[in-house]
Structures are given as C-alpha cells and as structure tokens.
C-alpha cells in the first residue's frame, strides 16, 4: 500500500523479493500510481501471506529508498519473475524496481 495525494491508502497486489540482507524489492511501471505515490511520499505498507500456511502473515512498514532501473533493475525484475513464474519477465520495457527499507516488521498467526 502507498498513499494517494489526499492521504488515502492505495493497495495493489505485487510480486516481492528480498534484496541483500535487509531490503525488499517490488517492480512497477515508472508511470504507475504506485511509483507516483512513493515519489511524493516514500512510506509503504506490505502484507504477505504464506500460501502453505494461510493463517500466517508478515506485516511490514517501511520506505522506498531507491528507484532502480537499467541492467541492475532488469536483473532484479527477472529474478522476481522467475520466483513467481519460472521465467524471465516477458515485457522488456516500462519497468523499474522499488527498493524498500523496512522500518517495522512483525509476523502474526491468526486462528
């Protein structure tokens, strides 16, 4: 989730991965609502559910600290795509990576 100009939340599903030991990465279009939102206000919130344990979740709040494009961006994008589809990302234009530094993270189990 990101914040719209009026402060309302904007939430969309994303593909996500870990970068290094302490950052997260997602991909988006540089002209997407998500990218425009974090250019203005870098705060984000992320909810992740474990497919094998649907009652287990990770709740993360943080900030986008870098926009990554070019060869480094495509290396990350292809890695994320392989994680979800087993293939490199099929489109070769109009994508960037948002590097997120978590400020708060917690694991919860419901039920």
C-alpha positions in Angstrom: 0.0 0.0 0.0 1.1 3.5 -0.8 -0.5 6.9 0.0 -2.6 8.8 -2.6 -2.2 12.6 -2.8 -5.2 13.0 -0.4 -3.7 10.7 2.1 -6.0 7.7 1.3 -4.3 4.3 1.0 -3.7 2.8 -2.4 -3.3 -1.0 -2.2 -2.5 -3.4 -5.0 -1.0 -6.9 -5.1 2.7 -7.0 -6.0 5.5 -9.5 -6.6 8.1 -9.1 -3.9 11.5 -10.4 -3.1 14.4 -9.8 -0.7 17.4 -7.7 -1.8 20.5 -8.3 0.3 20.0 -8.9 4.0 17.6 -6.2 4.9 15.8 -4.7 1.9 12.7 -5.7 -0.1 12.1 -5.1 -3.8 9.0 -4.9 -5.9 8.6 -4.0 -9.6 6.3 -1.5 -11.2 5.9 0.9 -14.1 7.7 4.2 -13.6 4.4 5.9 -14.5 2.2 3.8 -12.3 0.1 5.2 -9.5 2.3 3.3 -7.0 5.5 4.9 -8.4 4.0 8.4 -8.4 2.8 7.9 -4.9 6.2 6.9 -3.5 7.9 9.7 -5.4 5.8 12.1 -3.3 5.7 10.1 0.0 8.1 7.1 0.2 6.1 5.3 3.0 4.7 1.9 2.2 2.9 -1.0 4.0 3.1 -4.6 2.9 1.1 -7.7 3.9 2.4 -11.1 2.9 0.5 -14.4 3.4 2.2 -17.8 3.3 0.5 -19.9 0.7 1.3 -23.1 2.7 0.1 -21.5 5.9 -2.8 -19.2 5.1 -3.2 -18.1 8.7 0.5 -16.9 8.9 1.3 -13.4 7.7 4.1 -10.9 7.8 3.2 -7.2 8.2 5.8 -4.7 7.1 6.0 -0.9 7.1 8.9 0.9 5.5 10.1 3.4 3.0 11.2 3.3 -0.6 14.8 4.3 -0.5 15.8 3.9 -4.2 14.4 3.5 -7.7 16.4 1.0 -9.7 16.4 0.8 -13.5 18.8 -0.2 -16.2 20.7 -3.5 -16.2 20.6 -3.8 -12.4 16.8 -3.3 -12.4 16.3 -5.9 -15.1 18.4 -8.4 -13.2 16.2 -8.0 -10.1 12.9 -8.0 -12.2 13.9 -11.2 -13.9 14.8 -12.8 -10.6 11.4 -11.8 -9.1 9.6 -13.1 -12.2 11.4 -16.4 -12.1 10.4 -16.8 -8.4 6.7 -16.4 -9.4 6.6 -17.9 -12.9 9.8 -19.8 -13.5 10.5 -17.5 -16.5 12.2 -14.1 -17.0 9.9 -11.1 -17.1 8.2 -11.2 -20.6 8.0 -7.4 -21.2 11.3 -5.6 -21.7 10.1 -2.0 -21.4 8.5 0.3 -18.8 9.6 -1.4 -15.6 11.6 -0.2 -12.6 12.3 -1.7 -9.2 11.4 0.0 -5.9 14.0 -0.8 -3.1 12.2 -0.8 0.3 13.9 -0.4 3.7 11.6 -1.9 6.4 11.1 0.2 9.5 8.8 -2.2 11.3 8.1 -5.9 10.7 6.0 -8.4 12.5 4.9 -12.0 11.9 1.4 -13.0 13.0 -0.6 -16.2 13.0 -4.4 -15.8 13.0 -6.9 -18.5 14.0 
